[in-house]
Amino acid sequence: MNTFVSKRLGSKEVIRAKMLTMVLGIVAAVALPQVFHLIGILSGTGAVAGTIFLPMHIPVFIVGLLAGPAVGLVAGAISPIISFAISGMPTAAMLPFMIVELAGYGLTAGLFVNKKMPMISKLFLAQIGGRVLRAIFTLFAIYALSNQTVKVIQVWNAVKTGLPGILLQLTIIPLLLHRIEGVRKHYE
C-alpha cells in the first residue's frame, strides 16, 4: 500500500482527504471505547473491556497508516482529550499518558506509510513506538516531576492487560487497511 490518497489528487484534495481521515478517526476513537464500555456495563465487568481490548488505539493506528505522521499525531493527541471531555475516560490521572501514547502511535504509524514492508510489521513497530514513548513519559513523570501516583511497572502491566487488544490490532487493522486500499483502487 502506498498512501491512502491517490497520486492523481491535487494538493487541496489531499489535504481534504487527510482531514476527513483525521476527523473520522477521532470520531471512531471516541465512539469505539464507548461501545466497549457499554458491553462492560451490560456484562458487569465495567471498564475492563476497554483496558483489555484497547479500542481507542485502533482508529489512531489506522489514521497514521493512512494519512501520515502529522495527521496521526494530531488524531492520537486529540482523541483522548475529546473522550475525556465527553465521558470522563480516560481518567484525569491517565489522560496525559494516553495523549502521549496515542500521539506516539499515530506518529510512528505514519512514519511507515510509504515504507515497503508488510503492514503487520509497520503496525508492530508502531505499537512498540507508542509504548516506548509512554514509558519515557512515565519515567519523566516519576523522576523529573516527582509524580508519586504513577509507577514504572504500570507500563508493563498495561501491555500484559492489553495483550488481547494488541493481538486484535495486529489482526483487524491489516484487514481493514487492505479493504480500504481495495475500495480506493476500485474508485480510481
C-alpha positions as CSV (number, residue, x, y, z in Angstrom):
1,M,0.0,0.0,0.0
2,N,1.5,3.3,-1.0
3,T,-0.7,6.0,0.5
4,F,-4.3,6.4,1.2
5,V,-4.8,9.3,-1.1
6,S,-4.5,8.9,-4.9
7,K,-1.4,10.2,-6.7
8,R,-3.9,11.9,-9.1
9,L,-5.4,14.2,-6.4
10,G,-4.3,17.8,-6.2
11,S,-2.9,19.3,-3.0
12,K,-6.3,20.6,-1.9
13,E,-7.9,17.2,-2.4
14,V,-5.1,15.5,-0.5
15,I,-5.5,17.9,2.4
16,R,-9.2,17.3,2.4
17,A,-8.8,13.6,2.3
18,K,-6.3,13.7,5.2
19,M,-8.6,16.0,7.2
20,L,-11.5,13.7,6.6
21,T,-9.4,10.7,7.7
22,M,-8.4,12.5,10.8
23,V,-11.9,13.6,11.8
24,L,-13.4,10.1,11.1
25,G,-10.5,8.6,13.1
26,I,-11.1,10.9,16.0
27,V,-14.8,10.2,16.0
28,A,-14.1,6.4,15.9
29,A,-11.5,6.7,18.6
30,V,-14.0,8.4,20.9
31,A,-17.1,6.3,20.0
32,L,-15.5,2.8,19.9
33,P,-14.4,2.8,23.5
34,Q,-18.0,3.8,24.5
35,V,-19.2,0.6,22.8
36,F,-16.7,-1.4,24.7
37,H,-17.6,0.3,28.0
38,L,-21.3,-0.3,27.3
39,I,-20.5,-4.0,26.7
40,G,-18.6,-3.9,30.0
41,I,-21.6,-2.4,31.8
42,L,-24.0,-4.9,30.4
43,S,-21.8,-7.8,31.2
44,G,-21.0,-6.5,34.7
45,T,-17.2,-6.1,34.1
46,G,-17.2,-2.3,34.0
47,A,-14.4,-0.5,32.1
48,V,-12.2,-3.7,31.9
49,A,-13.2,-4.3,28.3
50,G,-11.6,-1.0,27.3
51,T,-8.3,-1.7,29.1
52,I,-8.2,-5.3,27.6
53,F,-9.2,-4.6,24.0
54,L,-7.7,-1.0,23.6
55,P,-10.5,0.2,21.2
56,M,-9.2,3.8,21.1
57,H,-5.9,2.7,19.7
58,I,-7.3,1.0,16.5
59,P,-8.6,4.2,14.8
60,V,-5.4,6.1,15.7
61,F,-3.2,3.4,14.1
62,I,-5.4,3.5,11.0
63,V,-5.2,7.3,10.7
64,G,-1.4,7.2,11.0
65,L,-1.1,4.4,8.5
66,L,-3.4,6.1,6.0
67,A,-2.7,9.8,6.4
68,G,0.9,10.1,7.7
69,P,2.7,11.1,10.8
70,A,1.4,14.6,11.3
71,V,-2.2,13.6,10.9
72,G,-1.7,10.5,13.1
73,L,0.0,12.5,15.8
74,V,-2.8,15.1,15.9
75,A,-5.6,12.4,15.9
76,G,-3.8,10.5,18.6
77,A,-3.3,13.6,20.8
78,I,-6.9,15.0,20.4
79,S,-8.8,11.7,20.7
80,P,-8.3,11.1,24.4
81,I,-8.9,14.8,25.2
82,I,-12.3,14.8,23.5
83,S,-13.1,11.4,25.0
84,F,-12.2,12.7,28.5
85,A,-14.3,15.9,27.9
86,I,-17.3,13.8,26.8
87,S,-17.1,10.7,29.0
88,G,-14.5,11.3,31.7
89,M,-12.5,8.4,30.2
90,P,-9.6,8.0,30.3
91,T,-9.4,9.3,33.9
92,A,-7.7,12.6,34.6
93,A,-4.7,10.9,36.1
94,M,-4.2,8.8,33.0
95,L,-5.1,11.4,30.4
96,P,-1.6,12.8,29.9
97,F,-0.2,9.3,29.5
98,M,-2.9,8.4,27.0
99,I,-2.2,11.6,25.0
100,V,1.5,10.8,24.7
101,E,0.9,7.1,24.0
102,L,-1.8,7.6,21.3
103,A,0.1,10.5,19.7
104,G,3.1,8.2,19.6
105,Y,1.1,5.5,17.9
106,G,-0.3,7.9,15.3
107,L,3.2,9.5,14.7
108,T,5.1,6.2,14.5
109,A,2.4,4.5,12.3
110,G,2.5,7.5,10.0
111,L,6.3,7.2,9.6
112,F,5.7,3.9,7.9
113,V,3.1,5.0,5.4
114,N,5.4,4.7,2.3
115,K,7.8,2.0,3.6
116,K,8.0,-1.2,1.6
117,M,7.3,-3.7,4.3
118,P,4.3,-5.9,5.4
119,M,1.5,-4.0,7.1
120,I,1.7,-6.2,10.2
121,S,5.4,-5.2,10.5
122,K,4.5,-1.5,10.2
123,L,1.8,-1.9,12.8
124,F,4.0,-3.9,15.2
125,L,6.8,-1.3,15.1
126,A,4.2,1.5,15.6
127,Q,2.9,-0.4,18.7
128,I,6.4,-0.6,20.1
129,G,7.0,3.1,19.3
130,G,3.9,4.3,21.2
131,R,4.7,2.1,24.2
132,V,8.3,3.3,24.3
133,L,7.1,6.9,24.3
134,R,4.6,6.2,27.1
135,A,7.4,4.5,29.1
136,I,9.7,7.5,28.6
137,F,6.9,9.9,29.6
138,T,6.2,7.7,32.7
139,L,9.8,7.8,33.7
140,F,9.8,11.6,33.2
141,A,6.7,12.0,35.3
142,I,8.2,9.9,38.1
143,Y,11.7,11.2,38.2
144,A,11.5,14.7,36.8
145,L,8.1,15.7,38.1
146,S,8.1,13.6,41.2
147,N,4.7,12.1,40.3
148,Q,4.0,9.5,43.1
149,T,0.7,8.2,41.6
150,V,2.4,6.5,38.6
151,K,4.7,3.5,38.8
152,V,7.1,2.2,36.2
153,I,5.5,-1.2,36.4
154,Q,2.3,0.2,35.1
155,V,3.8,0.3,31.6
156,W,4.4,-3.4,31.7
157,N,1.1,-4.1,33.3
158,A,-0.7,-2.1,30.6
159,V,1.0,-4.3,28.0
160,K,0.0,-7.5,29.8
161,T,-3.6,-6.4,30.4
162,G,-3.9,-5.1,26.8
163,L,-2.4,-8.2,25.1
164,P,-5.8,-9.3,23.7
165,G,-6.2,-5.7,22.3
166,I,-2.7,-5.8,20.8
167,L,-3.5,-9.1,19.1
168,L,-6.8,-7.7,17.9
169,Q,-5.0,-4.7,16.4
170,L,-2.5,-7.0,14.6
171,T,-5.4,-9.0,13.2
172,I,-8.0,-6.4,12.3
173,I,-6.0,-3.4,11.2
174,P,-4.2,-5.0,8.3
175,L,-7.5,-6.5,7.2
176,L,-9.3,-3.1,7.4
177,L,-6.5,-1.3,5.6
178,H,-6.4,-4.0,2.8
179,R,-10.1,-3.5,2.4
180,I,-9.8,0.3,2.3
181,E,-7.0,0.0,-0.3
182,G,-9.2,-2.2,-2.4
183,V,-12.1,0.3,-2.3
184,R,-9.7,3.1,-3.1
185,K,-8.3,1.3,-6.2
186,H,-11.8,0.5,-7.3
187,Y,-12.7,4.2,-7.5
188,E,-9.5,5.4,-9.2
